[in-house]
Amino acid sequence: MAAEDTFPSLKRLLTRAHEYWLPEDVDSFHSAFQAVAIALDTIAQYSFKFEDEPAYPTTIRLLKYNAENHD
C-alpha cells in the first residue's frame, strides 16, 4: 500500500507541491511532507469544539482564574 493511500493529506500535499516545485524538489522533501501529513491526519481524527480553542475568551479567563487560584 502506498503512503499516499495511508495518509489522505499526503496526496493533497504532494499534488500541490508539484504545482509549485520541480519534481526532484518535491521528491527531496517527500519525508517532510509525509511527516506533516501524518500530523494532519492524526489531528483530523479529533473533534474540537470552539471552546477548546486556547484563544477563546472564556478559555483565557478560565486559565487566568486557575493560575491565580493555584495552590
C-alpha positions as CSV (number, residue, x, y, z in Angstrom):
1,M,0.0,0.0,0.0
2,A,1.4,3.4,-1.0
3,A,1.9,6.1,1.7
4,E,-0.5,8.3,-0.3
5,D,-3.2,5.7,0.4
6,T,-2.4,5.5,4.1
7,F,-2.3,9.3,4.7
8,P,-5.0,11.2,2.8
9,S,-3.4,14.5,3.4
10,L,-0.1,13.3,1.8
11,K,-1.7,13.0,-1.7
12,R,-3.1,16.6,-1.4
13,L,0.2,18.0,-0.2
14,L,2.2,16.3,-3.0
15,T,-0.3,17.4,-5.6
16,R,0.0,21.0,-4.5
17,A,3.8,20.7,-4.2
18,H,4.0,19.5,-7.8
19,E,2.1,22.6,-8.9
20,Y,4.8,24.9,-7.5
21,W,8.1,23.0,-7.5
22,L,10.2,20.8,-9.7
23,P,9.6,17.0,-9.3
24,E,13.1,16.5,-7.9
25,D,12.5,19.1,-5.3
26,V,9.2,17.5,-4.3
27,D,11.0,14.2,-4.1
28,S,13.7,15.6,-1.9
29,F,11.1,16.9,0.6
30,H,8.9,13.8,0.5
31,S,9.8,12.7,4.1
32,A,8.9,16.2,5.4
33,F,5.5,16.1,3.5
34,Q,4.9,12.6,4.9
35,A,5.6,13.8,8.5
36,V,3.2,16.8,8.0
37,A,0.5,14.5,6.5
38,I,0.7,12.1,9.5
39,A,0.3,15.0,11.9
40,L,-2.6,16.5,9.9
41,D,-4.4,13.2,9.7
42,T,-3.9,12.5,13.4
43,I,-5.3,15.8,14.3
44,A,-8.2,15.3,11.9
45,Q,-9.3,12.3,14.0
46,Y,-10.3,14.5,16.9
47,S,-13.4,16.7,17.0
48,F,-12.7,20.0,18.7
49,K,-15.3,22.4,20.0
50,F,-15.0,26.2,19.5
51,E,-14.4,26.4,23.3
52,D,-11.4,24.2,23.0
53,E,-9.5,27.0,21.2
54,P,-6.9,28.4,23.6
55,A,-7.6,32.0,22.4
56,Y,-11.4,31.6,23.1
57,P,-12.3,34.4,25.6
58,T,-13.9,32.1,28.1
59,T,-10.9,29.8,28.0
60,I,-8.5,32.7,28.5
61,R,-10.5,33.9,31.6
62,L,-10.6,30.3,33.0
63,L,-6.9,29.8,32.5
64,K,-6.1,33.1,34.2
65,Y,-8.5,32.3,37.1
66,N,-7.0,28.9,37.6
67,A,-3.5,30.3,37.5
68,E,-4.4,33.0,40.1
69,N,-6.1,30.5,42.4
70,H,-3.5,27.7,42.1
71,D,-2.3,26.3,45.4
